[in-house]
Amino acid sequence: VQLQASGGGLVQAGGSLRLSCTASGLTFSSYVMSWFRQAPGKEREFVAGMTWSGVSIVTVDSEKGRFTISRDNTKNTVYLQMNSLKPEDTAAYYCAATSSSSSVWFGAHRALTDYDYWGQGTLVTVSS
């Protein structure tokens, strides 16, 4: 199984990036896909996740809609659209896959141990 994340880079505050994560070696439709991030010196935190049917949880500025998750099940790919980026969004972003049922995932989506597979991370740096 491989999760290949891409799309990170250096962007100015207020800019946008779209991260992609393509999965191989697994049945994509059987997995909930999520994004986490880890800033230097901080713990890895849940950012957003989406079930195969499109039900999502977004915890980063969810009320403001800065981050949006989507997935293309025909391409085995999950995306994270990040708008109005802030310096505090600087982190390594990781995609992860869990075979947990949706009902279990709703309650456990923040738990790193709930995930079966992790990508290698893609670095996002937001300059002020």
N, C-alpha and C positions, 0 to 999 in steps of 0.2 A: 504494500500500500504506500502510495506517495501523495502528499499534498504539496503542491508547488505554488507558493505565494509570490506575487509580483506586483509592481505598481508603486512601490515606495519611492521616496526621493526627497529632495530639498525644495521647499515651497515657502513663499512669504506668507505672513499672517494675512488671513482673509482669503487665501487661495483655496483651491480644491485639488483633490486627488481621488482617483478610483483604484482601489486595490482589487486584485483578482486572485482567486485560489482555485486551481484545477486539480481535481482528484483522479487518481488512477488506481486500479487494483481493488476497487471495492464497488459494491452496488450502490451507486450514489443515491438512489431513491430510498434506500433503507436508512439513511443517515441524516440526522440533524446537523447542520453546518453552522459553525459559530466563528466569530472573531474575538480575539483577546488582544490586549496590549500590555506591554511592560516598559515603563520608563526606568531610566537608570536609578538604582537604589530603591526601587519600589516593587511591590508584589505585582504579579500578573493579574490583570483584571478583565472581567467580561465586558465586551463592548456591544455586541449584537449577535443574534442567532436567528436561524430560520428553519422551519420544518420543510419536509419535501412538498407539502401542500401549500406552503407560502405563509404560514402563520409565523410572525416574527416577534422578537423581543429586542428592544434597543434601549440601552441604559445611558448612553452618553448624550446628554442634552436632549433627552427624548422629547421634551416639551417643545424645544426649538426646532427639532427636525434637522439638526446639522448633519447627522449621520443616517444613512439609509442602507439597509441590506437587501440584496436580491439574489436570486439564483436562477441559473439556466440549466434545467435538468437534462436538456438535450446535449449540453456541452460539459456536463459534470463540473460546473464552475459556479462558485459563489462570489459575489462582489460586495465591496463596501465602498459606497460613495460618501466622501467626506467633504463637506463644504464649510466655508467660513472658518477655516482652520486657525487654531490659536497655538501659541508657543507651548502651552501645557499639553497639547496633543502629541508632542514629540515623544516617540516611543518606538520600540520594535513591535510590529503587529503580526500576530500569529493566527492562522486559521486552524480550526480543530473540527473533528468529526466524532459524533457519538451515535451509537446504535440504540441508545435508550429510546423508549417510546416517548411520544410527545408529552404525555401526561407526566411521566417521570421527569423529563427534561424541563418542563415548566417550573418544577420545584427545585431542580438541581442545576440549572444552567450556569450558575456561577462557579460550581465546583470543578476544579481542574481534574480531579480524579474521575469525573463522570465521562471524560472524553477518551476515546480509544486511540485516536491518531492525531498527530500534530504536524503542521508544516514547519518549515525552517525559519520563518519570520522574514518580514521585510521592513526596513527601517524608514520611518517617516520623521523628517526633521522640519520643524516650522520655525522660521526666523522672524524676529520681531522688527 
